[in-house]
Amino acid sequence: MKGYKELREGNDARYRAMQNMIEAANAKGGDMSAEDTAKFDALSAEYRNVQTQIERNHSLMGLAAKDKDGTAAWVDTGPDAPEMRRAPAATETAQRAPRFGDFRCNADFERAYDAYLKRGELVGPAEQRALAEATAGLGDIVAPTEFHNRMAELLQKVVTLRKIAQVMPLGSWKRDIVIESNVAAVNWTGEGSAISDSLNTASTYTNVVLQPWKLAGLAKVSRELVDDAPARGPGFSIENVITNSFAKGFAQKEEQGFLVGTGSSQPTGILTYASNGPSVGQQLSAGNSAVTAKQVIDWVYSLPREYRQHPSCAMLVSDTVLGYIRSAAATASGTAQYFWQPSGVLGEPDRILGIPVYASAYVPAPATTSQGFASGGGICGIIGAFDYCVIGERSGYGLRVLNELFAASDQVGYVATNRVDVKLTNMTAFTYLRGAAS
């Protein structure tokens, strides 16, 4: 009979096998074969069945974690045998998250948070004790799991870079990412021969610093809406209203800052490196009114092979350039063969020459402005291995209720904050598409 650990390890192996099959199909630029599809479906069915049993284990361990006096405990459900640990606080005190973004809020905290959204700091002593365990800063409350997950879900759908880049939690106010170069020299060596040092230099290291910038939003809601929200029907709540409102605003500003941020009170966008950034792989023709098939090919092959074939390789362009590329084609025997490959799978991106392509309204059109360069046109696209693009996120979202500031208009204010940064960690893994000079 298999134990809990064996179930987890077996499902981990199935997941890796399915992931490898998908990545192999992506690298080929096409769908899986019938044999691979059957194998993938079988693995997927096995994974779901075993996952159901794992969840039963989790449920049973949750029941076993209750003390006779009703004191709550949280269970470590890692891949090893589970270990039960007592929480240091009683049920009336909300549990702090043991990991970033994992806010394990109990019912007391959720009730206190709901009361805080309506009355701000004028909540009762019991609510104040529960909220005290989730204080992010002076006056800020760390939003519960549902708020954080909903924000993350909406940002993932809207912010293009969050779909393809790495997201790294930051445990402090900044984080250094060390980058190695000239680490090893490898050569064919005869028996008994000296191992040659073709580098002739010591290993070198550089670093990229992620230092998050604060993104803050303010929403004003009428007192009538706050009071009457529960009566407007199931699923309608003040929390849903402000979550959706903040998600739209945060998504737009993140997209703008990550791509074309100025570096002043905001991140430096990956398209606005004035120096020491990616090289220009291709420049459009005069007029910036089209992208030819040859220009598309030259741009793709300007990226070194190791990054062009990387599983995270993707192309990010403006809507204008995307329209140009969709019409680019090579003519053979009088027949136009378009490079555009529409996706046949829901949720999968379209492709160009087998490479996923994304568009954003914040990628500049191929204008003739220099955009940080001494001369020539601005950047209107980037291609590269986006595993070398890192988004740093300092902590969960903080929320503050402002009852008095807008009292004259009988409104309640809500302030939400988050701190993020973005950096390219390997400039050779990317190349730019640039507009023509005026």
KOLROTOR-580964 format. One record per residue (C-alpha): residue in three letters; chain; x, y, z. Coordinates in steps of 0.1 Angstrom, whole numbers, always signed. Layout:
% KOLROTOR-580964
NODE resn chain     X     Y     Z
NODE  ala     A     X     Y     Z
...
END
This chain:
% KOLROTOR-580964
NODE resn chain     X     Y     Z
NODE  met     A    +0    +0    +0
NODE  lys     A   +14   +34   -10
NODE  gly     A   +19   +60   +16
NODE  tyr     A   +14   +98   +14
NODE  lys     A   +51  +104    +4
NODE  glu     A   +49   +79   -25
NODE  leu     A   +17   +95   -38
NODE  arg     A   +33  +130   -39
NODE  glu     A   +65  +117   -55
NODE  gly     A   +45   +98   -81
NODE  asn     A   +25  +128   -91
NODE  asp     A   +56  +150   -92
NODE  ala     A   +71  +125  -117
NODE  arg     A   +39  +125  -138
NODE  tyr     A   +38  +163  -139
NODE  arg     A   +74  +165  -150
NODE  ala     A   +68  +140  -178
NODE  met     A   +37  +159  -190
NODE  gln     A   +57  +192  -189
NODE  asn     A   +85  +177  -209
NODE  met     A   +61  +164  -236
NODE  ile     A   +45  +199  -239
NODE  glu     A   +79  +216  -241
NODE  ala     A   +91  +191  -268
NODE  ala     A   +59  +198  -288
NODE  asn     A   +64  +236  -284
NODE  ala     A  +100  +233  -296
NODE  lys     A   +88  +216  -328
NODE  gly     A   +63  +243  -334
NODE  gly     A   +34  +219  -338
NODE  asp     A   +10  +196  -320
NODE  met     A   +19  +163  -304
NODE  ser     A   +16  +130  -323
NODE  ala     A   -13  +107  -318
NODE  glu     A    +9   +84  -297
NODE  asp     A   +22  +112  -275
NODE  thr     A   -14  +126  -271
NODE  ala     A   -27   +93  -259
NODE  lys     A    +3   +90  -235
NODE  phe     A    -3  +126  -223
NODE  asp     A   -40  +119  -217
NODE  ala     A   -33   +88  -197
NODE  leu     A    -8  +106  -175
NODE  ser     A   -32  +134  -170
NODE  ala     A   -60  +110  -159
NODE  glu     A   -36   +93  -135
NODE  tyr     A   -25  +126  -121
NODE  arg     A   -60  +137  -114
NODE  asn     A   -70  +105   -97
NODE  val     A   -39  +105   -74
NODE  gln     A   -44  +142   -67
NODE  thr     A   -79  +134   -54
NODE  gln     A   -65  +109   -30
NODE  ile     A   -38  +134   -19
NODE  glu     A   -65  +160   -11
NODE  arg     A   -83  +134   +10
NODE  asn     A   -51  +130   +30
NODE  his     A   -50  +168   +34
NODE  ser     A   -85  +168   +47
NODE  leu     A   -79  +140   +72
NODE  met     A   -47  +157   +85
NODE  gly     A   -67  +189   +90
NODE  leu     A   -91  +171  +112
NODE  ala     A   -63  +154  +131
NODE  ala     A   -47  +188  +138
NODE  lys     A   -75  +199  +161
NODE  asp     A   -67  +199  +199
NODE  lys     A   -93  +188  +224
NODE  asp     A   -96  +224  +235
NODE  gly     A  -103  +236  +200
NODE  thr     A   -70  +253  +195
NODE  ala     A   -61  +255  +158
NODE  ala     A   -30  +241  +142
NODE  trp     A   -16  +243  +107
NODE  val     A    -2  +213   +88
NODE  asp     A   +30  +211   +68
NODE  thr     A   +20  +192   +36
NODE  gly     A   +53  +191   +19
NODE  pro     A   +65  +161    -2
NODE  asp     A   +80  +144   +29
NODE  ala     A   +59  +128   +56
NODE  pro     A   +36  +154   +71
NODE  glu     A   +44  +171  +104
NODE  met     A   +18  +187  +126
NODE  arg     A   +27  +219  +144
NODE  arg     A    +7  +238  +169
NODE  ala     A    +0  +274  +161
NODE  pro     A   +12  +298  +189
NODE  ala     A   -21  +318  +190
NODE  ala     A   -57  +309  +198
NODE  thr     A   -85  +309  +173
NODE  glu     A   -94  +345  +178
NODE  thr     A   -60  +355  +164
NODE  ala     A   -55  +353  +127
NODE  gln     A   -26  +331  +115
NODE  arg     A    +3  +348   +97
NODE  ala     A   +13  +333   +64
NODE  pro     A   +42  +310   +66
NODE  arg     A   +51  +317   +30
NODE  phe     A   +48  +347    +7
NODE  gly     A   +13  +350    -8
NODE  asp     A    +0  +321   +13
NODE  phe     A   -24  +339   +37
NODE  arg     A   -41  +311   +57
NODE  cys     A   -69  +332   +71
NODE  asn     A   -94  +317   +95
NODE  ala     A  -130  +326   +98
NODE  asp     A  -123  +351  +126
NODE  phe     A   -99  +370  +104
NODE  glu     A  -123  +370   +74
NODE  arg     A  -151  +384   +96
NODE  ala     A  -127  +410  +110
NODE  tyr     A  -116  +420   +75
NODE  asp     A  -151  +423   +63
NODE  ala     A  -159  +446   +92
NODE  tyr     A  -127  +466   +85
NODE  leu     A  -138  +473   +49
NODE  lys     A  -171  +488   +62
NODE  arg     A  -160  +506   +93
NODE  gly     A  -123  +511   +90
NODE  glu     A  -105  +514  +123
NODE  leu     A  -138  +517  +142
NODE  val     A  -140  +479  +146
NODE  gly     A  -144  +461  +179
NODE  pro     A  -117  +447  +201
NODE  ala     A  -120  +412  +188
NODE  glu     A  -117  +424  +152
NODE  gln     A   -87  +445  +161
NODE  arg     A   -69  +415  +177
NODE  ala     A   -75  +394  +145
NODE  leu     A   -63  +422  +122
NODE  ala     A   -32  +429  +143
NODE  glu     A   -18  +396  +131
NODE  ala     A   -19  +408   +95
NODE  thr     A    -5  +443   +97
NODE  ala     A   +18  +450   +68
NODE  gly     A   +28  +485   +79
NODE  leu     A   +16  +516   +97
NODE  gly     A   -22  +514   +92
NODE  asp     A   -20  +489   +64
NODE  ile     A   -37  +454   +66
NODE  val     A   -24  +425   +46
NODE  ala     A   -53  +415   +24
NODE  pro     A   -66  +379   +29
NODE  thr     A   -60  +350    +5
NODE  glu     A   -90  +357   -17
NODE  phe     A   -80  +393   -24
NODE  his     A   -44  +384   -32
NODE  asn     A   -54  +354   -54
NODE  arg     A   -80  +375   -72
NODE  met     A   -56  +403   -79
NODE  ala     A   -29  +378   -91
NODE  glu     A   -54  +361  -114
NODE  leu     A   -65  +393  -130
NODE  leu     A   -30  +406  -133
NODE  gln     A   -19  +374  -149
NODE  lys     A   -46  +378  -176
NODE  val     A   -38  +414  -184
NODE  val     A    -1  +421  -177
NODE  thr     A   +17  +405  -207
NODE  leu     A   +51  +403  -189
NODE  arg     A   +36  +383  -160
NODE  lys     A   +27  +356  -185
NODE  ile     A   +62  +350  -198
NODE  ala     A   +87  +364  -172
NODE  gln     A   +97  +349  -138
NODE  val     A   +81  +364  -107
NODE  met     A  +104  +364   -77
NODE  pro     A   +92  +371   -41
NODE  leu     A  +116  +396   -24
NODE  gly     A  +123  +389   +12
NODE  ser     A  +139  +423   +19
NODE  trp     A  +138  +458    +5
NODE  lys     A  +161  +448   -24
NODE  arg     A  +177  +417   -38
NODE  asp     A  +210  +412   -57
NODE  ile     A  +210  +386   -85
NODE  val     A  +245  +374   -91
NODE  ile     A  +254  +366  -127
NODE  glu     A  +285  +345  -136
NODE  ser     A  +305  +347  -167
NODE  asn     A  +337  +330  -179
NODE  val     A  +331  +302  -154
NODE  ala     A  +345  +272  -173
NODE  ala     A  +367  +264  -203
NODE  val     A  +360  +231  -219
NODE  asn     A  +383  +215  -245
NODE  trp     A  +391  +181  -260
NODE  thr     A  +421  +168  -241
NODE  gly     A  +444  +139  -249
NODE  glu     A  +454  +112  -224
NODE  gly     A  +480  +125  -201
NODE  ser     A  +479  +160  -216
NODE  ala     A  +476  +192  -197
NODE  ile     A  +441  +207  -194
NODE  ser     A  +443  +240  -213
NODE  asp     A  +429  +272  -199
NODE  ser     A  +415  +289  -230
NODE  leu     A  +398  +316  -209
NODE  asn     A  +431  +331  -197
NODE  thr     A  +410  +351  -172
NODE  ala     A  +395  +345  -138
NODE  ser     A  +358  +339  -134
NODE  thr     A  +339  +372  -134
NODE  tyr     A  +306  +381  -117
NODE  thr     A  +282  +409  -121
NODE  asn     A  +249  +416  -103
NODE  val     A  +215  +429  -110
NODE  val     A  +196  +446   -82
NODE  leu     A  +159  +443   -78
NODE  gln     A  +147  +472   -57
NODE  pro     A  +109  +474   -56
NODE  trp     A   +90  +506   -64
NODE  lys     A   +57  +513   -47
NODE  leu     A   +25  +512   -68
NODE  ala     A    -5  +527   -50
NODE  gly     A   -41  +530   -59
NODE  leu     A   -70  +550   -44
NODE  ala     A  -107  +540   -48
NODE  lys     A  -136  +560   -35
NODE  val     A  -169  +543   -28
NODE  ser     A  -202  +559   -17
NODE  arg     A  -214  +551   +18
NODE  glu     A  -247  +538    +4
NODE  leu     A  -228  +511   -17
NODE  val     A  -208  +501   +13
NODE  asp     A  -238  +497   +35
NODE  asp     A  -261  +481    +9
NODE  ala     A  -237  +458    -9
NODE  pro     A  -248  +425    +9
NODE  ala     A  -284  +432    +0
NODE  arg     A  -277  +435   -37
NODE  gly     A  -276  +398   -43
NODE  pro     A  -253  +368   -38
NODE  gly     A  -217  +373   -50
NODE  phe     A  -220  +411   -48
NODE  ser     A  -198  +426   -20
NODE  ile     A  -177  +457   -14
NODE  glu     A  -146  +434   -15
NODE  asn     A  -154  +423   -50
NODE  val     A  -160  +459   -61
NODE  ile     A  -127  +473   -49
NODE  thr     A  -108  +441   -59
NODE  asn     A  -119  +444   -95
NODE  ser     A  -113  +482   -95
NODE  phe     A   -78  +479   -81
NODE  ala     A   -69  +450  -104
NODE  lys     A   -77  +470  -135
NODE  gly     A   -57  +500  -124
NODE  phe     A   -27  +480  -111
NODE  ala     A   -26  +459  -143
NODE  gln     A   -24  +490  -166
NODE  lys     A    +3  +507  -145
NODE  glu     A   +23  +475  -142
NODE  glu     A   +22  +469  -179
NODE  gln     A   +33  +505  -186
NODE  gly     A   +61  +505  -159
NODE  phe     A   +75  +470  -168
NODE  leu     A   +78  +480  -205
NODE  val     A   +85  +517  -208
NODE  gly     A   +90  +528  -172
NODE  thr     A  +113  +558  -168
NODE  gly     A  +132  +546  -137
NODE  ser     A  +121  +577  -118
NODE  ser     A   +98  +567   -90
NODE  gln     A   +90  +536  -111
NODE  pro     A  +108  +506  -127
NODE  thr     A  +131  +510  -157
NODE  gly     A  +111  +494  -185
NODE  ile     A  +127  +466  -205
NODE  leu     A  +123  +487  -236
NODE  thr     A  +139  +518  -223
NODE  tyr     A  +175  +508  -215
NODE  ala     A  +194  +539  -225
NODE  ser     A  +227  +520  -224
NODE  asn     A  +240  +485  -216
NODE  gly     A  +208  +470  -228
NODE  pro     A  +200  +444  -255
NODE  ser     A  +214  +449  -289
NODE  val     A  +193  +459  -319
NODE  gly     A  +186  +428  -340
NODE  gln     A  +167  +444  -368
NODE  gln     A  +157  +479  -380
NODE  leu     A  +126  +486  -401
NODE  ser     A  +128  +503  -435
NODE  ala     A  +122  +540  -440
NODE  gly     A   +87  +551  -434
NODE  asn     A   +80  +524  -407
NODE  ser     A   +50  +513  -427
NODE  ala     A   +57  +476  -431
NODE  val     A   +77  +446  -419
NODE  thr     A   +91  +424  -447
NODE  ala     A   +95  +386  -445
NODE  lys     A  +133  +390  -446
NODE  gln     A  +132  +415  -417
NODE  val     A  +112  +390  -396
NODE  ile     A  +137  +362  -404
NODE  asp     A  +167  +384  -398
NODE  trp     A  +153  +396  -364
NODE  val     A  +146  +361  -352
NODE  tyr     A  +180  +348  -362
NODE  ser     A  +198  +378  -347
NODE  leu     A  +191  +361  -314
NODE  pro     A  +218  +335  -304
NODE  arg     A  +207  +299  -310
NODE  glu     A  +208  +290  -273
NODE  tyr     A  +182  +316  -265
NODE  arg     A  +162  +312  -297
NODE  gln     A  +156  +275  -288
NODE  his     A  +151  +282  -251
NODE  pro     A  +116  +271  -239
NODE  ser     A  +109  +306  -226
NODE  cys     A  +117  +323  -259
NODE  ala     A   +89  +347  -269
NODE  met     A   +83  +378  -290
NODE  leu     A   +67  +410  -277
NODE  val     A   +57  +437  -301
NODE  ser     A   +34  +467  -305
NODE  asp     A    -1  +463  -320
NODE  thr     A   +11  +482  -351
NODE  val     A   +41  +458  -357
NODE  leu     A   +19  +428  -350
NODE  gly     A    -4  +439  -379
NODE  tyr     A   +27  +442  -401
NODE  ile     A   +40  +408  -392
NODE  arg     A    +7  +391  -397
NODE  ser     A    +8  +402  -433
NODE  ala     A   +45  +391  -439
NODE  ala     A   +48  +361  -462
NODE  ala     A   +73  +344  -484
NODE  thr     A   +62  +336  -519
NODE  ala     A   +70  +302  -534
NODE  ser     A   +57  +292  -569
NODE  gly     A   +33  +321  -568
NODE  thr     A   +18  +311  -534
NODE  ala     A   +21  +333  -504
NODE  gln     A   +32  +313  -473
NODE  tyr     A   +25  +334  -442
NODE  phe     A   +48  +332  -412
NODE  trp     A   +18  +338  -388
NODE  gln     A    +7  +306  -371
NODE  pro     A   -26  +310  -353
NODE  ser     A   -30  +290  -321
NODE  gly     A   -55  +261  -322
NODE  val     A   -55  +257  -284
NODE  leu     A   -75  +279  -260
NODE  gly     A   -51  +299  -239
NODE  glu     A   -20  +292  -261
NODE  pro     A    -4  +322  -279
NODE  asp     A    -1  +326  -316
NODE  arg     A   +33  +319  -331
NODE  ile     A   +57  +333  -357
NODE  leu     A   +84  +309  -370
NODE  gly     A   +74  +286  -341
NODE  ile     A   +80  +314  -315
NODE  pro     A   +51  +326  -293
NODE  val     A   +42  +362  -300
NODE  tyr     A   +25  +387  -277
NODE  ala     A   +14  +423  -282
NODE  ser     A    +9  +451  -257
NODE  ala     A    -6  +485  -261
NODE  tyr     A   +24  +499  -241
NODE  val     A   +50  +487  -266
NODE  pro     A   +57  +519  -287
NODE  ala     A   +47  +520  -323
NODE  pro     A   +77  +521  -347
NODE  ala     A   +81  +559  -345
NODE  thr     A  +112  +578  -355
NODE  thr     A  +121  +590  -320
NODE  ser     A  +155  +579  -308
NODE  gln     A  +141  +565  -274
NODE  gly     A  +174  +565  -256
NODE  phe     A  +196  +560  -286
NODE  ala     A  +219  +587  -301
NODE  ser     A  +200  +585  -334
NODE  gly     A  +175  +564  -353
NODE  gly     A  +141  +551  -345
NODE  gly     A  +126  +539  -313
NODE  ile     A  +122  +503  -300
NODE  cys     A   +90  +487  -311
NODE  gly     A   +96  +450  -302
NODE  ile     A  +118  +426  -282
NODE  ile     A  +125  +389  -287
NODE  gly     A  +144  +367  -262
NODE  ala     A  +144  +340  -235
NODE  phe     A  +121  +356  -209
NODE  asp     A  +134  +333  -181
NODE  tyr     A  +161  +360  -180
NODE  cys     A  +135  +387  -172
NODE  val     A  +126  +388  -135
NODE  ile     A   +97  +406  -118
NODE  gly     A  +105  +412   -81
NODE  glu     A   +75  +415   -58
NODE  arg     A   +82  +427   -23
NODE  ser     A   +51  +415    -3
NODE  gly     A   +14  +409    -5
NODE  tyr     A   -10  +437   -12
NODE  gly     A   -16  +461   +17
NODE  leu     A   -50  +478   +21
NODE  arg     A   -60  +508   +42
NODE  val     A   -95  +522   +48
NODE  leu     A  -100  +560   +49
NODE  asn     A  -132  +569   +67
NODE  glu     A  -127  +606   +74
NODE  leu     A  -108  +620   +44
NODE  phe     A  -138  +619   +21
NODE  ala     A  -165  +623   +48
NODE  ala     A  -177  +656   +33
NODE  ser     A  -189  +637    +2
NODE  asp     A  -201  +608   +23
NODE  gln     A  -176  +584    +7
NODE  val     A  -152  +558   +19
NODE  gly     A  -117  +557    +6
NODE  tyr     A   -96  +526    +0
NODE  val     A   -59  +526    -6
NODE  ala     A   -41  +495   -19
NODE  thr     A    -3  +492   -23
NODE  asn     A   +22  +468   -37
NODE  arg     A   +59  +471   -45
NODE  val     A   +74  +456   -76
NODE  asp     A  +104  +459   -99
NODE  val     A  +116  +443  -132
NODE  lys     A  +150  +436  -146
NODE  leu     A  +167  +418  -175
NODE  thr     A  +194  +396  -160
NODE  asn     A  +211  +386  -193
NODE  met     A  +212  +412  -221
NODE  thr     A  +225  +388  -247
NODE  ala     A  +194  +367  -243
NODE  phe     A  +173  +395  -260
NODE  thr     A  +174  +416  -291
NODE  tyr     A  +153  +447  -300
NODE  leu     A  +133  +455  -331
NODE  arg     A  +138  +492  -339
NODE  gly     A  +120  +517  -361
NODE  ala     A  +137  +534  -390
NODE  ala     A  +154  +568  -386
NODE  ser     A  +135  +598  -398
END
